[in-house]
Amino acid sequence: MSHAWMPASPCGDGCVGSTPQEVAKLRQVWRAVTAVTAILCGAWIALALLLPGKQRESVVRLWFHAILRAFGVRLEVHGARKFQEIPKRGVLVASNHVSWLDELAIDSVQPVKIVAKKDIKNWPVLGPIITAVGTVYLDREKLRELPRTVNELATTLRNGSAVAIHAEGTTWCGLASGHYKPALFQAALDAGVPVRPIVLRYRIGGHLTTQPAFVGSDTLIDSIRRVLKARDLVVEVHVLDEIAPGRAGTRRELAKLAEEQSNRLTSTELEIAPSTGDSHRARTITPLVA
C-alpha cells in the first residue's frame, strides 16, 4: 500500500553491497557491548531533565554522540553547529532518511523532537531512546490522523522547539533520494517558523556507502550487524541555510524549496562505492559538500 501520506521507496536489497572492509570479530563484539552499555546509561540521562536548558541539551547531545561512537560511527558536521539560528525560536528541520542511525546523528548535533512512524516505538533498544527525546509518532496508514499531527507539530514549533521530519517519508539507500512530501511542512507555515534543511550522507573512506541503509527486506538486526562490521564509517550532517517564513506561500512550495536546496550541493571529490544493484536511480547522484 502506498499513497502520498505513506510513500514507498524503490530501494531494496540490491542497493546494499557487501561490506568493503570489516573490523575483526572481537572489535564487533566490543562495539556491541559498548553500544548497549551507552544505551543503558540513558537511565541516568533522566536526571539531566533537572538541569538548566543549555546544560540539559549538552548532556543529552553528548549521550547520543557516545552511542553513535560506540557503534563505530564518526560524526562530521558541516555548516552551522546548531539547527536553531535564534534560541527558543521554533524551527522545522527537514532531513533525508537513510538509516536508523539518522536519529542518533541528528540528536548528536542538537537534541530535537523527531516525527517518526509509530512502529519505531516498539523497536528493541532503540525505541525507548527515540521516545525519550519527545518523539511525535504518526500512523501513515490513517489519513485522518494528518490534521491532528500537523496541529500538534505546529503547537510544538510555536512553543520554541526544534522539530525534525524525514521529508521523503520513508528510507532510501543514500545513493538515490526521493521527493520531499509536503504534508508536514504545513506545520511550519501554520506556526510561522523557518525550515532548516539538512542532508545526511554516509561514507567509508572517500566513497559514499549504503552499508547503514535500512531498506528492502532488512530487519533492524540486519542493519545493525552491518554497521557493527563496517570499518571507518562516517556520517556527515550538512546543516544548510534556513528558509525564512514567507518565502513560500504553500506547503508544496516550501517542500520544493527545501528539496532544491538539498539537491544543490555538489562535489567531484568523492566517489560512489559499487553496489550490487541500484538500477532505480532516475538521475545522476553526486556526493555533497558543505
Contacts in CASP RR format, 6 or more apart in sequence:
PFRMAT RR
TARGET T0000
AUTHOR 0000-0000-0000
METHOD contacts of the structure
MODEL  1
MSHAWMPASPCGDGCVGSTPQEVAKLRQVWRAVTAVTAILCGAWIALALL
LPGKQRESVVRLWFHAILRAFGVRLEVHGARKFQEIPKRGVLVASNHVSW
LDELAIDSVQPVKIVAKKDIKNWPVLGPIITAVGTVYLDREKLRELPRTV
NELATTLRNGSAVAIHAEGTTWCGLASGHYKPALFQAALDAGVPVRPIVL
RYRIGGHLTTQPAFVGSDTLIDSIRRVLKARDLVVEVHVLDEIAPGRAGT
RRELAKLAEEQSNRLTSTELEIAPSTGDSHRARTITPLVA
1 141 0 8 1.000
2 8 0 8 1.000
3 143 0 8 1.000
4 181 0 8 1.000
4 183 0 8 1.000
5 140 0 8 1.000
5 143 0 8 1.000
5 146 0 8 1.000
5 181 0 8 1.000
5 183 0 8 1.000
6 140 0 8 1.000
6 141 0 8 1.000
6 170 0 8 1.000
7 168 0 8 1.000
7 169 0 8 1.000
7 170 0 8 1.000
7 181 0 8 1.000
8 170 0 8 1.000
9 168 0 8 1.000
9 170 0 8 1.000
9 171 0 8 1.000
9 172 0 8 1.000
9 178 0 8 1.000
9 215 0 8 1.000
10 176 0 8 1.000
10 280 0 8 1.000
11 171 0 8 1.000
11 172 0 8 1.000
11 173 0 8 1.000
11 174 0 8 1.000
11 176 0 8 1.000
11 213 0 8 1.000
11 215 0 8 1.000
11 216 0 8 1.000
11 280 0 8 1.000
12 173 0 8 1.000
12 215 0 8 1.000
12 216 0 8 1.000
12 217 0 8 1.000
13 215 0 8 1.000
13 216 0 8 1.000
13 217 0 8 1.000
13 218 0 8 1.000
14 275 0 8 1.000
14 276 0 8 1.000
14 277 0 8 1.000
14 278 0 8 1.000
15 173 0 8 1.000
15 175 0 8 1.000
15 176 0 8 1.000
15 210 0 8 1.000
15 213 0 8 1.000
15 215 0 8 1.000
15 275 0 8 1.000
15 276 0 8 1.000
15 277 0 8 1.000
15 278 0 8 1.000
16 173 0 8 1.000
16 210 0 8 1.000
16 211 0 8 1.000
16 213 0 8 1.000
16 215 0 8 1.000
16 218 0 8 1.000
16 226 0 8 1.000
16 275 0 8 1.000
16 276 0 8 1.000
17 210 0 8 1.000
17 211 0 8 1.000
17 274 0 8 1.000
17 275 0 8 1.000
17 276 0 8 1.000
17 277 0 8 1.000
18 276 0 8 1.000
19 211 0 8 1.000
19 226 0 8 1.000
19 229 0 8 1.000
19 230 0 8 1.000
19 231 0 8 1.000
20 204 0 8 1.000
20 207 0 8 1.000
20 209 0 8 1.000
20 211 0 8 1.000
20 231 0 8 1.000
20 273 0 8 1.000
21 204 0 8 1.000
21 230 0 8 1.000
21 231 0 8 1.000
21 232 0 8 1.000
22 28 0 8 1.000
22 229 0 8 1.000
22 230 0 8 1.000
22 231 0 8 1.000
23 31 0 8 1.000
23 229 0 8 1.000
23 230 0 8 1.000
23 231 0 8 1.000
28 228 0 8 1.000
28 229 0 8 1.000
31 70 0 8 1.000
31 71 0 8 1.000
31 72 0 8 1.000
31 228 0 8 1.000
32 228 0 8 1.000
34 70 0 8 1.000
35 67 0 8 1.000
35 70 0 8 1.000
35 71 0 8 1.000
35 228 0 8 1.000
36 125 0 8 1.000
37 70 0 8 1.000
38 63 0 8 1.000
38 66 0 8 1.000
38 67 0 8 1.000
38 70 0 8 1.000
39 67 0 8 1.000
39 125 0 8 1.000
39 126 0 8 1.000
39 129 0 8 1.000
41 63 0 8 1.000
41 66 0 8 1.000
42 63 0 8 1.000
42 129 0 8 1.000
42 132 0 8 1.000
45 59 0 8 1.000
45 60 0 8 1.000
45 63 0 8 1.000
45 132 0 8 1.000
48 55 0 8 1.000
48 56 0 8 1.000
48 59 0 8 1.000
48 60 0 8 1.000
49 56 0 8 1.000
51 59 0 8 1.000
57 110 0 8 1.000
57 111 0 8 1.000
60 107 0 8 1.000
60 111 0 8 1.000
60 133 0 8 1.000
61 107 0 8 1.000
61 108 0 8 1.000
61 109 0 8 1.000
61 110 0 8 1.000
61 111 0 8 1.000
64 104 0 8 1.000
64 107 0 8 1.000
64 108 0 8 1.000
64 111 0 8 1.000
65 75 0 8 1.000
65 108 0 8 1.000
67 104 0 8 1.000
67 129 0 8 1.000
68 75 0 8 1.000
68 101 0 8 1.000
68 104 0 8 1.000
68 105 0 8 1.000
68 108 0 8 1.000
68 235 0 8 1.000
69 75 0 8 1.000
71 101 0 8 1.000
71 104 0 8 1.000
71 224 0 8 1.000
71 227 0 8 1.000
71 228 0 8 1.000
72 227 0 8 1.000
72 228 0 8 1.000
72 230 0 8 1.000
72 233 0 8 1.000
73 101 0 8 1.000
73 104 0 8 1.000
73 105 0 8 1.000
73 212 0 8 1.000
73 227 0 8 1.000
73 233 0 8 1.000
73 234 0 8 1.000
73 235 0 8 1.000
74 232 0 8 1.000
74 233 0 8 1.000
74 234 0 8 1.000
74 235 0 8 1.000
75 105 0 8 1.000
75 108 0 8 1.000
75 109 0 8 1.000
75 234 0 8 1.000
75 235 0 8 1.000
75 237 0 8 1.000
76 234 0 8 1.000
76 235 0 8 1.000
76 236 0 8 1.000
76 237 0 8 1.000
77 109 0 8 1.000
77 236 0 8 1.000
77 237 0 8 1.000
77 239 0 8 1.000
78 236 0 8 1.000
78 237 0 8 1.000
78 238 0 8 1.000
78 239 0 8 1.000
78 289 0 8 1.000
78 290 0 8 1.000
79 238 0 8 1.000
79 239 0 8 1.000
79 240 0 8 1.000
79 290 0 8 1.000
80 239 0 8 1.000
81 109 0 8 1.000
81 239 0 8 1.000
82 109 0 8 1.000
82 110 0 8 1.000
83 91 0 8 1.000
83 93 0 8 1.000
83 109 0 8 1.000
83 110 0 8 1.000
83 112 0 8 1.000
83 162 0 8 1.000
83 164 0 8 1.000
83 196 0 8 1.000
83 198 0 8 1.000
83 239 0 8 1.000
84 90 0 8 1.000
84 91 0 8 1.000
84 110 0 8 1.000
84 162 0 8 1.000
84 196 0 8 1.000
85 91 0 8 1.000
85 194 0 8 1.000
85 196 0 8 1.000
85 242 0 8 1.000
88 160 0 8 1.000
89 160 0 8 1.000
89 193 0 8 1.000
89 194 0 8 1.000
90 157 0 8 1.000
90 158 0 8 1.000
90 159 0 8 1.000
90 160 0 8 1.000
90 161 0 8 1.000
90 162 0 8 1.000
90 163 0 8 1.000
90 191 0 8 1.000
90 193 0 8 1.000
90 194 0 8 1.000
91 157 0 8 1.000
91 162 0 8 1.000
91 163 0 8 1.000
91 193 0 8 1.000
91 194 0 8 1.000
91 195 0 8 1.000
91 196 0 8 1.000
91 242 0 8 1.000
92 153 0 8 1.000
92 157 0 8 1.000
92 163 0 8 1.000
92 164 0 8 1.000
92 165 0 8 1.000
92 184 0 8 1.000
92 185 0 8 1.000
92 187 0 8 1.000
92 188 0 8 1.000
92 191 0 8 1.000
92 193 0 8 1.000
92 194 0 8 1.000
92 195 0 8 1.000
92 196 0 8 1.000
93 106 0 8 1.000
93 112 0 8 1.000
93 162 0 8 1.000
93 163 0 8 1.000
93 164 0 8 1.000
93 165 0 8 1.000
93 195 0 8 1.000
93 196 0 8 1.000
93 198 0 8 1.000
94 164 0 8 1.000
94 165 0 8 1.000
94 167 0 8 1.000
94 180 0 8 1.000
94 185 0 8 1.000
94 195 0 8 1.000
94 196 0 8 1.000
94 197 0 8 1.000
94 198 0 8 1.000
94 255 0 8 1.000
94 258 0 8 1.000
94 262 0 8 1.000
95 102 0 8 1.000
95 106 0 8 1.000
95 164 0 8 1.000
95 165 0 8 1.000
95 166 0 8 1.000
95 167 0 8 1.000
95 197 0 8 1.000
95 198 0 8 1.000
95 199 0 8 1.000
95 200 0 8 1.000
96 166 0 8 1.000
96 167 0 8 1.000
96 168 0 8 1.000
96 172 0 8 1.000
96 174 0 8 1.000
96 177 0 8 1.000
96 178 0 8 1.000
96 199 0 8 1.000
96 200 0 8 1.000
96 262 0 8 1.000
97 166 0 8 1.000
97 167 0 8 1.000
97 168 0 8 1.000
97 169 0 8 1.000
97 170 0 8 1.000
97 171 0 8 1.000
97 172 0 8 1.000
97 200 0 8 1.000
98 171 0 8 1.000
98 172 0 8 1.000
98 173 0 8 1.000
98 174 0 8 1.000
98 200 0 8 1.000
98 202 0 8 1.000
98 212 0 8 1.000
98 213 0 8 1.000
98 214 0 8 1.000
99 171 0 8 1.000
99 202 0 8 1.000
99 212 0 8 1.000
99 213 0 8 1.000
99 214 0 8 1.000
99 223 0 8 1.000
99 227 0 8 1.000
100 123 0 8 1.000
100 126 0 8 1.000
100 212 0 8 1.000
100 214 0 8 1.000
100 220 0 8 1.000
100 223 0 8 1.000
100 224 0 8 1.000
101 202 0 8 1.000
101 212 0 8 1.000
101 227 0 8 1.000
101 235 0 8 1.000
102 166 0 8 1.000
102 200 0 8 1.000
103 114 0 8 1.000
103 116 0 8 1.000
103 126 0 8 1.000
103 129 0 8 1.000
103 130 0 8 1.000
105 200 0 8 1.000
105 235 0 8 1.000
105 237 0 8 1.000
106 112 0 8 1.000
106 114 0 8 1.000
106 164 0 8 1.000
106 198 0 8 1.000
106 200 0 8 1.000
106 237 0 8 1.000
107 114 0 8 1.000
107 133 0 8 1.000
108 237 0 8 1.000
109 237 0 8 1.000
109 239 0 8 1.000
110 162 0 8 1.000
111 133 0 8 1.000
112 133 0 8 1.000
112 161 0 8 1.000
112 162 0 8 1.000
112 163 0 8 1.000
112 164 0 8 1.000
113 133 0 8 1.000
113 134 0 8 1.000
113 135 0 8 1.000
113 136 0 8 1.000
113 156 0 8 1.000
113 161 0 8 1.000
113 162 0 8 1.000
113 163 0 8 1.000
113 164 0 8 1.000
114 130 0 8 1.000
114 133 0 8 1.000
114 134 0 8 1.000
114 135 0 8 1.000
114 136 0 8 1.000
114 163 0 8 1.000
114 164 0 8 1.000
114 165 0 8 1.000
115 135 0 8 1.000
115 136 0 8 1.000
115 137 0 8 1.000
115 138 0 8 1.000
115 149 0 8 1.000
115 153 0 8 1.000
115 163 0 8 1.000
115 164 0 8 1.000
115 165 0 8 1.000
115 166 0 8 1.000
115 184 0 8 1.000
116 130 0 8 1.000
116 135 0 8 1.000
116 136 0 8 1.000
116 137 0 8 1.000
116 138 0 8 1.000
116 166 0 8 1.000
117 137 0 8 1.000
117 138 0 8 1.000
117 139 0 8 1.000
117 140 0 8 1.000
118 137 0 8 1.000
118 138 0 8 1.000
118 139 0 8 1.000
120 126 0 8 1.000
120 127 0 8 1.000
120 130 0 8 1.000
120 135 0 8 1.000
120 137 0 8 1.000
121 127 0 8 1.000
121 130 0 8 1.000
121 131 0 8 1.000
121 135 0 8 1.000
121 137 0 8 1.000
123 130 0 8 1.000
123 220 0 8 1.000
124 220 0 8 1.000
126 220 0 8 1.000
136 149 0 8 1.000
136 152 0 8 1.000
136 153 0 8 1.000
136 156 0 8 1.000
136 163 0 8 1.000
138 145 0 8 1.000
138 149 0 8 1.000
139 145 0 8 1.000
140 169 0 8 1.000
146 183 0 8 1.000
149 184 0 8 1.000
150 183 0 8 1.000
150 184 0 8 1.000
150 186 0 8 1.000
150 187 0 8 1.000
150 190 0 8 1.000
151 187 0 8 1.000
151 190 0 8 1.000
153 163 0 8 1.000
153 184 0 8 1.000
153 187 0 8 1.000
153 191 0 8 1.000
154 186 0 8 1.000
154 187 0 8 1.000
154 190 0 8 1.000
154 191 0 8 1.000
155 191 0 8 1.000
156 163 0 8 1.000
157 163 0 8 1.000
157 187 0 8 1.000
157 188 0 8 1.000
157 191 0 8 1.000
157 192 0 8 1.000
157 193 0 8 1.000
158 191 0 8 1.000
158 192 0 8 1.000
158 193 0 8 1.000
160 193 0 8 1.000
162 196 0 8 1.000
163 187 0 8 1.000
165 184 0 8 1.000
167 180 0 8 1.000
167 181 0 8 1.000
167 184 0 8 1.000
167 185 0 8 1.000
167 255 0 8 1.000
167 258 0 8 1.000
167 259 0 8 1.000
168 177 0 8 1.000
168 178 0 8 1.000
168 179 0 8 1.000
168 180 0 8 1.000
168 181 0 8 1.000
169 181 0 8 1.000
171 213 0 8 1.000
171 214 0 8 1.000
171 215 0 8 1.000
172 178 0 8 1.000
172 213 0 8 1.000
172 215 0 8 1.000
173 210 0 8 1.000
173 213 0 8 1.000
173 215 0 8 1.000
173 275 0 8 1.000
173 278 0 8 1.000
174 201 0 8 1.000
174 202 0 8 1.000
174 208 0 8 1.000
174 210 0 8 1.000
174 213 0 8 1.000
174 285 0 8 1.000
175 208 0 8 1.000
175 210 0 8 1.000
175 272 0 8 1.000
175 275 0 8 1.000
175 278 0 8 1.000
175 281 0 8 1.000
175 285 0 8 1.000
176 278 0 8 1.000
176 280 0 8 1.000
176 281 0 8 1.000
176 282 0 8 1.000
176 285 0 8 1.000
177 263 0 8 1.000
177 285 0 8 1.000
179 259 0 8 1.000
180 255 0 8 1.000
180 256 0 8 1.000
180 258 0 8 1.000
180 259 0 8 1.000
180 262 0 8 1.000
181 255 0 8 1.000
182 250 0 8 1.000
182 251 0 8 1.000
182 252 0 8 1.000
182 254 0 8 1.000
182 255 0 8 1.000
183 251 0 8 1.000
185 195 0 8 1.000
185 251 0 8 1.000
185 254 0 8 1.000
185 255 0 8 1.000
185 258 0 8 1.000
186 251 0 8 1.000
188 194 0 8 1.000
188 195 0 8 1.000
188 245 0 8 1.000
188 254 0 8 1.000
189 245 0 8 1.000
189 248 0 8 1.000
189 249 0 8 1.000
189 250 0 8 1.000
189 251 0 8 1.000
189 254 0 8 1.000
192 245 0 8 1.000
193 245 0 8 1.000
194 242 0 8 1.000
194 243 0 8 1.000
194 244 0 8 1.000
194 245 0 8 1.000
195 242 0 8 1.000
195 243 0 8 1.000
195 254 0 8 1.000
195 257 0 8 1.000
195 258 0 8 1.000
196 239 0 8 1.000
196 240 0 8 1.000
196 242 0 8 1.000
196 243 0 8 1.000
197 240 0 8 1.000
197 241 0 8 1.000
197 243 0 8 1.000
197 258 0 8 1.000
197 259 0 8 1.000
197 261 0 8 1.000
197 262 0 8 1.000
198 237 0 8 1.000
198 238 0 8 1.000
198 239 0 8 1.000
198 240 0 8 1.000
199 236 0 8 1.000
199 237 0 8 1.000
199 238 0 8 1.000
199 240 0 8 1.000
199 262 0 8 1.000
199 265 0 8 1.000
199 288 0 8 1.000
200 235 0 8 1.000
200 236 0 8 1.000
200 237 0 8 1.000
200 238 0 8 1.000
201 208 0 8 1.000
201 235 0 8 1.000
201 236 0 8 1.000
201 238 0 8 1.000
201 287 0 8 1.000
201 288 0 8 1.000
202 208 0 8 1.000
202 209 0 8 1.000
202 210 0 8 1.000
202 211 0 8 1.000
202 212 0 8 1.000
202 213 0 8 1.000
202 233 0 8 1.000
202 234 0 8 1.000
202 235 0 8 1.000
202 236 0 8 1.000
203 209 0 8 1.000
203 233 0 8 1.000
203 234 0 8 1.000
203 236 0 8 1.000
203 270 0 8 1.000
203 287 0 8 1.000
204 211 0 8 1.000
204 230 0 8 1.000
204 231 0 8 1.000
204 232 0 8 1.000
204 233 0 8 1.000
204 234 0 8 1.000
204 273 0 8 1.000
205 232 0 8 1.000
205 234 0 8 1.000
206 269 0 8 1.000
206 270 0 8 1.000
206 271 0 8 1.000
207 270 0 8 1.000
207 271 0 8 1.000
207 272 0 8 1.000
207 273 0 8 1.000
208 270 0 8 1.000
208 271 0 8 1.000
208 272 0 8 1.000
208 273 0 8 1.000
208 287 0 8 1.000
209 230 0 8 1.000
209 233 0 8 1.000
209 273 0 8 1.000
210 273 0 8 1.000
210 275 0 8 1.000
210 278 0 8 1.000
211 226 0 8 1.000
211 227 0 8 1.000
211 230 0 8 1.000
211 233 0 8 1.000
212 223 0 8 1.000
212 226 0 8 1.000
212 227 0 8 1.000
212 230 0 8 1.000
212 233 0 8 1.000
212 235 0 8 1.000
213 223 0 8 1.000
214 220 0 8 1.000
214 223 0 8 1.000
227 233 0 8 1.000
236 288 0 8 1.000
238 265 0 8 1.000
238 288 0 8 1.000
238 290 0 8 1.000
240 261 0 8 1.000
240 262 0 8 1.000
240 265 0 8 1.000
241 261 0 8 1.000
243 254 0 8 1.000
243 257 0 8 1.000
243 258 0 8 1.000
243 261 0 8 1.000
247 254 0 8 1.000
247 257 0 8 1.000
248 254 0 8 1.000
248 256 0 8 1.000
248 257 0 8 1.000
265 288 0 8 1.000
265 289 0 8 1.000
265 290 0 8 1.000
266 286 0 8 1.000
266 287 0 8 1.000
266 288 0 8 1.000
266 289 0 8 1.000
267 286 0 8 1.000
267 287 0 8 1.000
267 288 0 8 1.000
267 289 0 8 1.000
268 286 0 8 1.000
269 287 0 8 1.000
269 289 0 8 1.000
270 287 0 8 1.000
271 287 0 8 1.000
272 285 0 8 1.000
272 287 0 8 1.000
END
